[in-house]
Amino acid sequence: MSMTVNKISISLPVHIAEYLSATVGKRHVSRFITKVLEEKLLRDTSKDPVEDFIAIRNRLPRVSDHAIRAAITKGRI
């Protein structure tokens, strides 16, 4: 699944950047930060978690049920 992204630049204190790279690996920093921000934004702005989920789902590319099931199965192997 391909996702459109918007590349941004952020500044972090050196000790946080080094710890982040050491913890998640340099190649996974963007993925980690994206996940943390999504969770934080949902937690801080959520009035109805179900409605928030539906709103996010509506902005994401459509994925077939078959593809979702295949990904779940692949993750369980």
C-alpha positions, 0 to 999 in steps of 0.5 A: 500500500502506497501512502502520500506523504508530506516531508517535514523537518523537525528539531530535537534536542541531541540527546532525544534524537540520539536516544530515538535513533538508538531505540527504534533505528534510524530507518524507522524514526519517521514511522515511530514519530508518525505513530506516536503523533497519531496516538497523541492527537487522537487522545488529546482531541477525541470526544468520540473514539469511534467517530475519530476512527471513522474520520481517519479511516475515511482519509486513508486509501481504501484497502480491501477486506482481503488485503486486510485479512492477508496482512493480519494473517501474515503478521501472525505467522 
